Amino acid sequence: MAQFLFALGRQASAVILFASLTTPAMALTTFAQFHQLNVGDIAVYNDMGASASIALIPAQVSFEILDWGPLGNYSVTLTGSATTNSPFIINAGIGSRAGWSGSMQFTSGGTNYLTVTFTNALLVGVMGGSTAAFLASAPGSNVTFTTDVINVAPLYMEGLALGISSLVPAFGSGSATYRGALTGGFHADLVPEPASWALLIAGFGLVGVAARRRRHQPVSLT
């Protein structure tokens, strides 16, 4: 957005600054996170060569709402799964596998605390290590949140970051099955409110007015 505004010309720089100041800040907010309540492996990664899958063994986790909802920690059941047909790639000691699609659910007593669906997520880890990361965020992937308790609409730039720890055997060892503990969080940006969009549009209008006035200023012949 800033590059587009500055491309309109230096002559309207003061108005451009105004338009920029009226644009709401777009900082990612981690609105929820979770960690296991028990010690053990709940993430099972199956490598089948041409394809792979991750299954979450149903487990009780502490689900913490940090923003946009009833703040606090809640004991919920985590379930989920994901699959990919993308190859496993090794580059400079880092192993990765893209193209993951799936979902995960945090529920308790029929209440959907959070359901996350995603496509084109990435699994990455240091070869021979005991940890790995599972990442998904726009625009490279599509993440969608639905919930009964958190006000997640309207949002954009949804994302998730999960950590798989205590991975056995070591990541990328060639084993068919890996197991590990799981933790992670979920983030997003708020969509600007209509009033904010109105201010931004007004800023664009002022840019045009300033540019026209500049062009029509009388030229001195002396």
C-alpha positions as CSV (number, residue, x, y, z in Angstrom):
1,M,0.0,0.0,0.0
2,A,2.8,2.4,1.0
3,Q,4.7,1.8,-2.3
4,F,1.5,2.5,-4.3
5,L,0.9,5.8,-2.5
6,F,4.4,7.0,-3.0
7,A,4.2,6.1,-6.7
8,L,1.6,8.8,-7.0
9,G,4.4,11.4,-6.8
10,R,6.4,13.4,-4.4
11,Q,4.2,16.5,-5.0
12,A,1.5,15.1,-2.8
13,S,3.8,13.8,-0.1
14,A,2.1,15.7,2.7
15,V,-1.3,14.2,1.8
16,I,0.3,10.8,1.3
17,L,1.6,11.0,4.9
18,F,-2.0,11.8,6.1
19,A,-3.4,8.9,4.2
20,S,-0.7,6.6,5.7
21,L,-1.5,7.8,9.2
22,T,-5.2,7.1,8.8
23,T,-4.5,3.5,7.7
24,P,-4.9,1.2,10.7
25,A,-1.8,-0.7,11.9
26,M,-1.7,-4.3,10.6
27,A,0.2,-6.2,13.3
28,L,-0.2,-10.0,13.6
29,T,-2.0,-10.9,16.8
30,T,-1.6,-14.4,18.3
31,F,-5.1,-14.8,19.6
32,A,-4.9,-18.4,20.9
33,Q,-2.2,-21.0,21.8
34,F,-2.1,-24.5,23.3
35,H,0.2,-27.0,25.0
36,Q,-0.2,-30.6,26.1
37,L,-1.5,-31.4,29.5
38,N,0.2,-34.8,29.6
39,V,3.7,-35.9,28.8
40,G,3.7,-38.1,25.7
41,D,3.6,-38.2,21.9
42,I,0.4,-37.1,20.3
43,A,1.6,-36.3,16.8
44,V,2.3,-39.3,14.5
45,Y,4.1,-38.5,11.2
46,N,3.9,-41.3,8.7
47,D,6.3,-41.0,5.7
48,M,5.1,-43.2,2.8
49,G,7.7,-42.0,0.3
50,A,5.6,-40.4,-2.4
51,S,3.1,-39.1,0.2
52,A,2.9,-38.5,4.0
53,S,0.4,-38.0,6.7
54,I,0.2,-36.6,10.2
55,A,-2.4,-37.9,12.7
56,L,-3.1,-36.3,16.1
57,I,-3.9,-38.8,18.8
58,P,-6.9,-37.3,20.7
59,A,-5.5,-35.7,23.8
60,Q,-6.4,-33.2,26.5
61,V,-4.6,-29.9,26.0
62,S,-4.6,-26.5,27.7
63,F,-6.1,-24.1,25.2
64,E,-5.4,-20.4,26.0
65,I,-7.4,-17.6,24.5
66,L,-5.3,-14.5,24.4
67,D,-7.5,-12.0,22.5
68,W,-10.9,-11.6,20.8
69,G,-12.7,-13.9,23.2
70,P,-13.2,-15.0,26.8
71,L,-9.6,-14.8,28.0
72,G,-8.2,-17.7,30.0
73,N,-7.1,-21.3,29.9
74,Y,-9.5,-24.1,28.9
75,S,-9.0,-27.9,29.1
76,V,-10.2,-29.2,25.7
77,T,-9.7,-32.2,23.4
78,L,-7.4,-31.8,20.4
79,T,-8.0,-33.9,17.3
80,G,-6.8,-33.5,13.7
81,S,-5.0,-34.8,10.7
82,A,-3.2,-33.7,7.5
83,T,-1.8,-35.2,4.3
84,T,0.5,-34.3,1.5
85,N,1.6,-35.6,-1.8
86,S,4.6,-33.3,-2.1
87,P,8.2,-34.8,-2.0
88,F,10.6,-34.5,1.0
89,I,13.3,-32.1,0.1
90,I,16.7,-31.6,1.8
91,N,18.6,-28.4,1.3
92,A,21.7,-27.3,3.4
93,G,20.8,-29.7,6.2
94,I,17.2,-28.6,6.4
95,G,14.4,-31.1,5.5
96,S,11.1,-29.9,4.4
97,R,7.8,-31.1,3.0
98,A,5.2,-28.7,1.6
99,G,1.6,-29.1,0.4
100,W,0.0,-30.2,3.6
101,S,-3.8,-30.0,3.8
102,G,-5.9,-30.9,6.8
103,S,-7.6,-29.6,10.0
104,M,-7.4,-29.6,13.7
105,Q,-10.2,-29.2,16.3
106,F,-10.3,-28.0,19.9
107,T,-13.6,-29.1,21.5
108,S,-15.1,-29.6,24.9
109,G,-18.6,-30.7,25.8
110,G,-19.9,-30.0,22.3
111,T,-18.4,-26.5,22.2
112,N,-16.1,-25.8,19.3
113,Y,-13.4,-23.6,20.9
114,L,-11.5,-23.5,17.5
115,T,-11.4,-25.5,14.3
116,V,-8.6,-24.8,11.9
117,T,-8.5,-25.9,8.3
118,F,-5.5,-25.3,6.1
119,T,-3.9,-26.0,2.7
120,N,-0.4,-25.9,1.5
121,A,1.2,-25.9,4.9
122,L,4.9,-26.6,5.4
123,L,6.7,-29.1,7.6
124,V,10.4,-28.2,8.2
125,G,13.2,-29.4,10.5
126,V,16.9,-29.8,10.9
127,M,18.1,-33.1,9.6
128,G,18.9,-35.4,12.5
129,G,17.2,-33.2,15.1
130,S,14.5,-33.9,17.6
131,T,12.2,-31.0,16.7
132,A,10.2,-29.8,13.7
133,A,7.9,-27.0,12.8
134,F,4.6,-27.0,11.0
135,L,3.7,-23.6,9.5
136,A,0.9,-22.1,7.5
137,S,0.0,-18.5,6.7
138,A,-1.3,-16.4,3.9
139,P,-0.6,-15.8,1.1
140,G,1.3,-19.0,0.6
141,S,-1.4,-21.1,2.1
142,N,-5.0,-20.9,3.1
143,V,-6.0,-21.0,6.7
144,T,-9.5,-20.7,8.0
145,F,-10.8,-20.4,11.6
146,T,-14.3,-21.3,12.9
147,T,-15.3,-21.1,16.5
148,D,-18.2,-20.9,18.9
149,V,-16.4,-18.7,21.5
150,I,-13.9,-16.4,19.8
151,N,-14.8,-13.4,17.7
152,V,-12.5,-14.3,14.7
153,A,-14.5,-12.5,12.0
154,P,-13.6,-10.6,10.1
155,L,-9.9,-11.5,9.8
156,Y,-7.3,-11.8,7.2
157,M,-3.7,-13.2,7.0
158,E,-4.7,-16.1,9.2
159,G,-1.8,-18.4,10.2
160,L,-0.6,-21.1,12.5
161,A,2.7,-22.2,13.9
162,L,3.1,-25.6,15.5
163,G,6.1,-27.1,17.1
164,I,6.7,-30.9,17.2
165,S,9.2,-31.7,20.0
166,S,10.8,-34.9,21.4
167,L,10.6,-36.3,17.9
168,V,11.5,-40.0,17.8
169,P,13.4,-41.1,15.7
170,A,15.4,-38.1,14.6
171,F,13.9,-36.0,11.9
172,G,14.7,-37.2,8.4
173,S,16.3,-40.4,9.5
174,G,14.5,-42.4,6.9
175,S,12.0,-44.0,9.3
176,A,8.5,-44.6,8.1
177,T,6.9,-43.3,11.4
178,Y,7.9,-40.5,13.7
179,R,6.2,-39.5,17.0
180,G,6.4,-36.3,19.0
181,A,4.8,-33.9,21.4
182,L,2.9,-30.9,20.1
183,T,2.4,-27.2,21.0
184,G,1.5,-24.1,18.9
185,G,-0.4,-21.0,18.3
186,F,-2.7,-19.2,15.9
187,H,-2.5,-15.7,14.6
188,A,-4.3,-13.3,12.3
189,D,-4.8,-9.6,11.3
190,L,-8.0,-7.7,11.8
191,V,-9.7,-6.4,8.7
192,P,-10.0,-2.6,8.8
193,E,-13.5,-1.4,9.9
194,P,-15.6,0.5,7.3
195,A,-14.7,3.8,9.0
196,S,-11.0,3.1,8.5
197,W,-11.6,2.3,4.9
198,A,-13.5,5.6,4.5
199,L,-10.5,7.5,5.9
200,L,-8.2,5.7,3.6
201,I,-10.4,6.5,0.5
202,A,-10.6,10.1,1.6
203,G,-6.8,10.1,1.7
204,F,-6.7,8.9,-1.9
205,G,-9.1,11.8,-2.8
206,L,-6.9,14.4,-1.2
207,V,-3.9,13.0,-3.0
208,G,-5.7,13.6,-6.3
209,V,-6.8,17.2,-5.3
210,A,-3.2,18.1,-4.3
211,A,-1.9,16.7,-7.6
212,R,-4.5,18.7,-9.6
213,R,-3.8,21.9,-7.8
214,R,-0.1,21.5,-8.4
215,R,-0.6,21.1,-12.1
216,H,-2.8,24.2,-12.3
217,Q,-0.6,26.6,-10.4
218,P,0.2,29.8,-12.5
219,V,3.7,29.8,-14.0
220,S,5.8,33.0,-13.5
221,L,7.4,34.3,-16.7
222,T,9.9,36.6,-14.9
